[in-house]
Amino acid sequence: MEIDLPEVVAEVRKAFNAYEVALVTNDVDALNTMFRDDPRTIRYGGGENLYGYNEIKSFRVARSPVGLGRTTSRTVITTYGREFATASTLYERPSAAGKIGRQMQTWVKFPEGWRVVAAHVSMIDS
């Protein structure tokens, strides 16, 4: 298996960066398209456990758009072959002083493009 093929890393980085823009601007439609529409897609959040695309979509619609701005650091994208990747990043939000956020995503390339199939978001003390 080929790990971190430059062109595949670039594809996933582009998808990850688009996700980040959609997240901080609360572009719910874009966020919804970035998650795989499947009952097996999972997102563990800071205060919720979401099983399946429909639960994730419902969470996005109901989420407050206030205080979503953040800065990321230590982003690591690792690809395995041409259709599987992980993206991990740390983030800080002005609205969460003294905390550091952690985000991990599993991305899979489908015919329609790269989609998140599993995600975990949590915060800890800095």
Steps between C-alpha positions, in 0.01 A plus 500: 500500500621846414481749785485877451499519122546875443206537262266313736616703801429815295146378421423428866658827615275685254194318638614561860556872432156529338352334809675752725364796302149351504527435874602851608251665262222260602438391141267218601433385143871463428561324832221255426649408163839432661364219717410168340123462473488162671352364825850374593656848499583607857592831662593522866486864605574700810157431644330260262532154347358499149431172323416521134488779247150609602603567861808691383291706258242579771778611736644735239164666434436556873852615593550863595715693251647714782865459600608259225819688410820315581862453411647160424847362561696180468278369222610157381351340190601143429384309196500125449480407136278722287167472679554516879635776724501641849513868592587612852530854626511706816296819523443797728191717523482845659168388649675212683795664674728258683386205287652322204280318255583175326342384177552175315331397178506190286458583131418251223496574129171398337392555138351836611825604670661502844255459789536481879380162628605546864589804708589578861514844656595570862654769719746480786670752725794669327 
